[in-house]
Amino acid sequence: MQFLAADIGGSRARLLLGEAEAGAWRTLRREIRDCAAFTGVEALLTDFLRSGDAPRTACIALAGPVVPGVPVQMTNLPWRVDGAALARTFQMASVRLINDFVAQGHGLAELSPEGLLTLQEGAPQAGAPKLLLGPGTGLGMALVVGPPEAAEVLPSEAGHMDFAPGDDEGVALLAALRQPSGRVSLETVLSGAGLERIYAFVAGEGPPLRAEEINAAGLAGEPRAARALHLFARELFSAAGNLALATLPRGGVYLAGGIAPRLVEILRRPEVLAVFRNKPPMVDVLASLPLHVVLDDLLGLWGAARVTARMTVEVS
């Protein structure tokens, strides 16, 4: 029986048509679309689905807070998504809307070994909570509890917590970013737009660069871009360490999203990685936590597919 899965962020939408059977599922078709080309989710799905496609259920992961039964207003995209209306329009038995990081949490169980890079082995405990943190268009966070076959993913809006720098350069960055609005969230710093703000802070006067340009220039050794990437990586590890102290994820800390995989060369540097642990007197606690980078950028889509495959079997 066919199902539809989608992971829709602020910039791109990843879509999958699959087929579910008891205890398993397989991909029939998978595509990526630019969100800017569509007026909303209905137009996006109409473009993706072909004649003969007949998904029975759908799970749509969205970048924004999700309340069951209530249409979702996406955070970084002017789309309002109504699951019940989509079910009627596309004649499906059920359409479930979930937070994009809830989907990524479910996707951890679908990762292949090559989809993960371990930065710190730690001492993982089976069945212990896992922390998922990911900078991209925004900054997402979720907590995964329970065994993979019955995992529960707890959504969060931790990306909107206050930015709390831990060194002098971070304090100077905070002071610079406070000027327009008076408040600086984690997402203000740890996102694509945040990397651009960090570069502007580092470079001072000069032409602005987009996040992709900063990444390419920094990895090529351009001094100002390299310094911006280094500062971004340190603040990412500092935030990850703070959130890990709040949640004690002895199953592991997973850095996902669109930015972390591109910064692996920097994240692996001992002086950068040390920032994650440098929170006395909890250094040993943080050193015991496994720390990984998710390399598979379809993590959220795999999670949405996992959820909707189960839904499909239940309604069949």
Secondary structure, DSSP 8 states (H G I E B T S, - for coil): -EEEEEEE-SSEEEEEEEEEETTEEEEEEEEEEEGGG-SSHHHHHHHH--TT---SEEEEEESS---TTS-EE-SSSS-EE-HHHHHHHTT-SEEEEEEHHHHHHHHGGG--GGGEEEEE-----TT--EEEEEESSSEEEEEEES-GGG-EEEEE-GGGSB----SHHHHHHHHHHHHHHS--BHHHHSSHHHHHHHHHHHH-SS----HHHHHHHHHTT-HHHHHHHHHHHHHHHHHHHHHHHHH--TTEEEE-TTTGGGGHHHHTSHHHHHHHH--TT-HHHHHTS-EEEE--TTHHHHHHHHHHHHHHHHH-
